[in-house]
Amino acid sequence: METFLLVAVTLATCAFALLNGFRDAANSVATSVRTRALGPRVAVVTAAVFTFGGTMMSTRFSEALVDAADFHYTSTVDGLAVLLVAVLTGGAWLLWCYARGIPTSSGHALFAALAGALLGHAFLNPGEPRSVPLILLFGLAVPILVTPLVAFALSYAITIPAMWIMRHTSSNDAARTGRAAQAIASCAVALGNGLQDGQRNAAFLTLAFVMVGSTTADADVPLWIQLLCAACMGLGALGGGWRIAHTISNRLVRFDPVRGASAQLVAASLLYVGAQVLHLPLSTTQAVTSAIVGSGASQRFETVLWANMGRVMRFWALGPVVCCGVGIVLMLAVHPLVA
């Protein structure tokens, strides 16, 4: 059973990474394609390459997440079952949201599902689930509250001087400069996505092999795991996630190339600082979406479609609750099969 669950967790994590890359490619390509900074094919290939590169760039974030894990089980089988339930639950939520074109956080879905699976395990095996409070605080509460607010505020503030600098520039020259900057910013967002989501997936898979004793928690993330997750993220990004890209670029806010570039540079900076400096799991989707809305809101005339943004924010609030609840139920259902 242990070998079966390890294989299942590995395959499920690879599938989740593919889905993660597929959906989050929209964060890199949406605005650049909308403003014609990059063509659709060039945009998705660029997103795939830089997402792969971001995942391979460093293991600091992956190792920080593995070190922070404090899971205690009566058996390895129980631990692997918890990881499998978390990945399946998080993936199901992402698919459901993608079908509706809603840009939601893959990280928040995974952490909420993991907290739910741990709670379900604790119910069956009474004992204090010591990791759950930390997951809920640093994996969900802090990023959910901080990322949208900071991204919105910084993008709103930075767009004002950016537009002031361009005030004497013709509209054609401003658009040309904005598109060039946006092409660079799209690459930066894809790199940040790899640093955040790619390394998180690598940490998750590493944790499974720590449980079975194939590696130790204080060792480096195995290179093959890093390569596998990077490849899955990159291949997924080639799909483009166009349903979500349409929502981000057309249904939330109207913006020009300069504002689009400003928003994406803000989002990329947040992702980099979160992964490499604070070791805090931030949502690429929330960072990009909130930054674009902040950039659009800085204009004198109304450009933000607040009704659509309100719908997206309701999904952001609902997602962790649903994933945690489903994680609890699924863990209770799976436990008799692996006990």
N, C-alpha and C positions, 0 to 999 in steps of 0.2 A: 504493500500500500504506500509506503514511503517513496519508493521509486516512481510509482504511478503519479502521486501527487506532485513530486518534483518536476516531472515531465509536463504535467498539466499546468503548473504555475509558470514554467518557462514558456510554453506555447501561448498561454493566456497573456503573459506580459508582453511577448513579441506582438501579438495581435493588438493589444492595447497601445503599444508604441506606434504601430502602423496607423491606427485610428487617430492617435494623438497627433502624429505628423500630418495626417490628411486634413484634420479639422483645423489645426493651428496654422497651416500654411496660409489660410485665409487672412490671418493677421499681418502677414508679410506682403501678400499680393493684392489685397483688396484695394487699398488706396492708390498704389502705384499703377495698377491696371486702370482704375477709374480715371485718373488724371493723365493717362497715357505716358507715364514716366517709363514704364516697361511694357512690352507686349506680354500677352498671357503666357505663351510658351517660355519665353525668357524668364518671366517672373517665377514660375513654378520650379524651373531648373535651378535658378539662383537660390530660391528658398530651400530646396532640397540640399544643395551643396553647403550652404551656410548653416543649416540645421545640423547636418552631419558634422561639420567643423566645430560647431559650438559644443556638441556632445563629446567630441574627442579632445577639445581644447584643454580640459582640466578634469581632475577627479575630486577637487576640494569639496564641492557641494555634495557629490555622491557620498564621499567618506564622512562628511559631517552628518548627513542623514542616517547613515548606518550606525555611526557612533551614538547618535541620539536615541536610537531604537532601544527600548527597555521592555522587551516582551519576555514573559516567563510562562512556560508551558509544562504540563506534566509529560508531554511526549512531542517528538518532532512532527508527528502526523498532525497533531492539533495545530501547531504553528503553521504548517504548510496549508492546512485547510483554511485558516484565517486569511492568509495571503490570497489564496485562490478565490475565496468569496469576495474579498475586497476588489480584486481586478475584474471579476465578472460583473459585479454590481456597478462599479464605476463605468465600465465599458457600455453596459446596457443603457445607463442614463445618457451618456454622450451620444449614442446612436439615436435615442428617442429625441433628444434636443436637435440633433443635426437634421432629422426628418422634418422638423419645424423651422429650420433656418435660424435657430437661436444660438448666438455665440456664448457658450458657457465654459467654465473652467474645468479642464480635465484633472488638474491637481486637487481642486476642492472636492470633486466627485470621488477621487481615489482616497483621499484622506478621510472623508466622511464615511465612506464605505468601510474603510479599515477600522475606524472607531466603532462603527456598528458591529462589525464582526468580532472585535475584541469584547464588546459588551455582551454579545450573545454567548461567547465562550466563557466569560466570567459568570454568566447566569447558570450555565451548565456545570461549571467548575468553580464554586464559590471561592472568592479571593479578590483582593483589591486589583482592579485593572489599572495599574500604575501609569501605563502609557496613554490612556485615553484622555486625561486632562491636558497633557502636553500636546497631543495631536489636535484636540479641539481648540486649544489656545493658539499655538504657533503654526499649525497646519491649516486652520480655518479662520478663527476669529480675527486675529491680527491682520493676515493678508486681506481678508474680505473687507475689513473696515479701512485699512490703510491704503491699499493699492488704488481703488477708484478715486478716493478723495485726493490723494497726492498727485496721481496722474492728471486728473481734471484740473487741479489748481496750477500745477507747473505748466501744463500745456496752455492754459488760459493766459498765464502771466508771460510766458516766453513768446507767444504769438504776437503780442502787442509790440515789443521792440523789433521783432522780425519784420512786421508789416511797416513799421516806422522807417526802418532802414531802406525798405524798397519803395518808399513813398514817391520818389522822383523817377522811378524806373518805369518804362513803358510796360503795358500789360503783357506784351509778347515776351519781352526780356525777363520780366518777373516770372512768367510761366515757365520759360526755358530754364532759368536758374532753379526754380522750385522743383522742376522735374528731375534735374541733375541731383539735387540734394535728396530728393525722395528716393531715387534709385539707390543711393548709398544708405539711406535710412532703412529701406526694406531689407537690405542685407544685414544691417545691424539688428533688426528685430528678429530675423531668422537665426542669427547667431545667439541672441539672447534666449530664444526659444530652446535651442539646443542646450545652452548652459543651465536652463531651468528644468524644462520638462524631460529632455534627453537624459540628463544626469540623474534626475529623480527616478526615472524608469530603471536606469542602471543600478541605482541604490536598492530599489525594490527587489530586483532579481538577485543582486548580491546577498541580500538578507536571506533569501531562500536557501542559498548555498551555505551561508553561515550556519543556518539551522541544522543542515545535514552534516556539517563538519568538513565540507570540502574547502572552506577557507575560514579565516578567523575575522572577528569584527574589527580588530585593530590592524589588519593587513590592508594593502592597497586594493582598490576595486580591480578585479582581474581584467586584463586587456581584452580578452575575448568577449566578456560581458559588455564592456564599453563599445566595442566594435559592433556587436550584435544589435544593441539598442540604437546606436547611431545609424546603422544601415536601415533598421526598421523605420526610424523617424524620417530619414531621408527619402526612402521609397514611398512612405505615406504622403510626404509633402508633394510628391509629383502629381498627386491627384488634385491638388489645388483647393479642395474644400469650397467649391464655388457657391454652394447654397448659402453658406455662412458669409462668404465674401460679398455676396449680393446684399445681404442684410447690413453688413458693416459699411459698405461703400455707398449704398443707395437708399436705405430705409431708416437711417438714424440721423444723418446730418449732411448738409451740402457744404463742400469745402473746395478750395483751390490748391494747386500744388505746393505753395509756400506753407499753408496751414497743415496740409497733409504731411509734409516733411518735418515740420516742427513737432507735430503730434507723435510721429513714429520715432524721432530721436529721443523724445522724452520717455516713451515707453521702453525703448531699448536700454536707455541709461538705468531705469528702474530695475529692469531684469538683470542687468549685469551687477549692479550694486547688491541686489537681493541675493544672487547666487554666490558671488565671489567675496563679498565683504561681510554681509549680515548673515549669510547662510539661512536665509528666510525664503520659503517656497512662495513665490509670487505668481499670480496668474497672468500669462501672456495675453489671454483674451481680455481680461478686465483692464489690464494696463493699456492695451492698444485702443479698445473701445472707449474707455473713459477719456484718454488723451485726445482722441478724435473729436469727441463731443465737447471737451473743454476748448479745443482749438476753434471749433465752429461757433461756440457760444460767445467768443470774444468779438464777433462781428457786430456792427451796429444794427443790422437788420436780422430778424429771426431766421435761423437756418437749422436749428435742432428740432427734430420731430419728437417732441417729448413724450407723446403717447406711445410711440414704438419703443423709446428708450425705457419708459416705465415698465413695459411688458418684459423687456430683457432683464431689468433689475429684479422683477418678481421671480424670474427663473433663477437668478443668482441667489436670492434668499431661499427659494424653495429647494434648490438642488441638494445642499448639505443635509437638510432635514429628510428628504426622500431617500437619499443614498444611505444615510445612517440607519433609518428605519428598515429599509430593504436588506441592509447588511445584517442586522440583528435577526430578521426572520429567516434569511437564507442560511445563516450560520446554524440556527436551531434546526433547520430542515436537513442540512448536510451532515451535521454531527453524527446522527445514528449510522450513516453510511460509512463513516471513517473510524468510528469508535472501535 
